[in-house]
Amino acid sequence: FFFIIMFALSSKPVSLRAAARPAFRAPLSRGAVVVRAAEEKAQVIQPLNGDPFVGMLETPITSEGDVATFLANLPAYRTGVSPTLRGVEIGLAHGFLLVGPFIKLGPLRNAGDGVAEIAGCMSGAGLVLILALCLSIYGSASFQSTPSIGVKTLSGRAVERDPLQTADGWSGFTAGFTVGGLSGVAWAYILTQILPYYS
């Protein structure tokens, strides 16, 4: 194959001895070859605090002050509030908002006399109970033992562990989620049946 290419590229016939020699000879001068590296691109997404072992990426969105404040004020991350109250708050929002799709998109959406609203509220309550069962299973699988190593900051200062990350805290969170979720469904039922706001 090499001989065919050499023959095709040359204008005069190539002998076997000439084909065995390299077609390109390096210049005899020993000048340095300069190779330019590609310019470094600005990295927008980096590991948190430059530590790739943390498992969290720092983006322009998550590192902005307003977004960080918003995320810190979500109920799941508010360590000053008991896990039960955090569960109630999350459950209220989910219980109230889960009912709407069941009412408007469920199979009984065209039935008259408030049947769709009642069926949607019952479906929402059933889904809240299924989610509470899933939370209970997750808690019993994740928090079987107490970790022996404490939580420390990057500077080495000891930090109190979040009570939600324990078996008792998670069971309280699950109980609060169940009560809050069913209360949110009940509020949605009141708004659709008794108070004519969503008819």
Disulfide bonds with the S-S distance in Angstrom:
none
